[in-house]
Amino acid sequence: MKKLAVLLLLSFCSVFVFAQTINKKTDVNAGIDETFVSIVPNAQLALSNPDYMITAGDIYSLTYAAGNTPVSFHIVVDSGYKIKVSNLAILDVAGKSYVTVKKQVEEIVQKNYPLSGAQFILTTPAAFTVTVTGEVKETKEQKAWALTRLSEVLNGITTGYASNRIVTVTGLNGKVKTYDLFKALRNGDMSQNPYVRPGDVITVNRYERRVTVKGAVERPGTYELLKNENLKDLVNFYGNGLAPMADTSRIELTRYTNRDAEYGEKLYLDQKSIDENLALQNLDEIFVSSYSQLKPVMFIEGAVLANEEGSLEASNRKIITFEENTNYAYLIRKYSTCFKSAAADIENAYIVRRQQIIPFNIANILYDASYSSEETVQPYDKLVVPFKQLFVTVAGAVRNPGRFPYIPDRTADYYIGLAGGFDRTKNAGEAITVVNVNGKKIKKDAVIEPETIITARTNAFTYYFNQYAGIVTTIVSVISTTLTIQAYLKK
């Protein structure tokens, strides 16, 4: 009974020690900077990952009961990778996983102390550095831990000329291995994206050929080709094959190796070029055309919105592709958002077709679900939506009074500007009166509505003075002359 109580106490202590170790920040991690946050050693991750390798700098906790005496101590793994299991054994743990060593240690203790409740637990994973050189912004030591993969070490530090197909890793034992990160990232082959180890020297090589494929392929992008890989490999493997609408009779290759060609040399290819695996050069760009690009087009222009949230400040034009025999009713309803501007005169729209003008009332289609047009869309048709003829009147003390086209969301200042601005000889203080179409006065800084009348008031003192100055001068002159005559007659 006493032995069982000791075992329970020992188990509780080991769990408590383990939890405390995970939750507190140890000295090993204290010097890790902000840029290393994503690869901070984490005991929970290590314990849950069967691939975690015993690493120099790891700290482990070994607890068990020796008879009625609880035993607990820490084991630190040094660079020699030899650990002492109490006074029972010395193990060589180099190249072994935590799962393997845990089983060995606990079996040794159990063999010597049956029912001892032995527990070998990782409390603090080690942090270490690896050296990165080659096509990187600068040769440097990168911080890592036993669950840091090669791609994480290289993230954000390589140059634009770095190869991800040929990355070499030289271990402390001098062994050199080459990895292809593309296979890991594209195909999930994690054997090509290994965990780094203390003292690794990672060399990023320079790529030899990098080419781009665009257009009608399933995975367009820029890819680094290996030796003997060319057009067929680029399209079928890297591009993941042709898209359903690919037109292999119209493949365009742009080659930039000729420095005299400012925009690159253009070569035109076809399916035969793919079948024969045409040789590609560094920086080549392949564009595979699509049959959808050969669809006929028509144009919608005038008072049409470019998008549903847009505002209409000037005439717009949209290029629309369509299928053969498309009915205009279908097309108008499909692109109904184009015709939602208040300035669009949809009732007086018209189609321009080979110099012929065909009146076309769009409102019938938009507001009558049962309406069906007999008109079918023809290549290069131009559907014109005119602006409604709405005006704003500017009168009074402006340079050029008159009626001006209404533009939505404008204030009086805009229309005063269209009228040439205020006549400063007549108007003082930019005084205006704004009356809307219903005869109601509105504020001078309010948004102007169609058919509003803006009157710049004639209120300048100098204007009235100059207007009547001649008359006043004449009257004064007459009075003065009369008084002079009267004075003369009295003598």
Secondary structure, DSSP 4 states (H G I P E B T S, - for coil): -HHHHHHHHHHHHHHHHHHHHHHSPPHHHHT--GGGGGG---HHHHHH-TTPBP-TT-EEEEEEEETTEEEEEEEE--TT-EEEETTTEEEE-TT-BHHHHHHHHHHHHHHHSTT---EEEEEE--EEEEEEEESBSS-EEEEEETT-BHHHHHTTTB-TTEEEEEEEEE-TTS-EEEE-HHHHHHH--GGGSPBP-TT-EEEEEEPS-EEEEEESBSS-EEEEPPTT--HHHIIIIIS-SB-TTEEEEEEEEEE---TT-TT-EEEEE-HHHHHTT----TT-EEEEEEGGGGS-EEEEEES--SSTT---SS-EEEEEE--TT-BHHHHHHHTGGGG--TTB-GGGEEEEETTEEEEE-HHHHHH-TT-----B--TT-EEEEPBP--EEEEEESBSS-EEEE--TT--HHHHHHHTTSB-TTT-STT-EEEE-TTS-EE-TTSPPPTT-EEEE----HHHHHHHHHHHHHHHHHHHHHHHHHHHHHT-
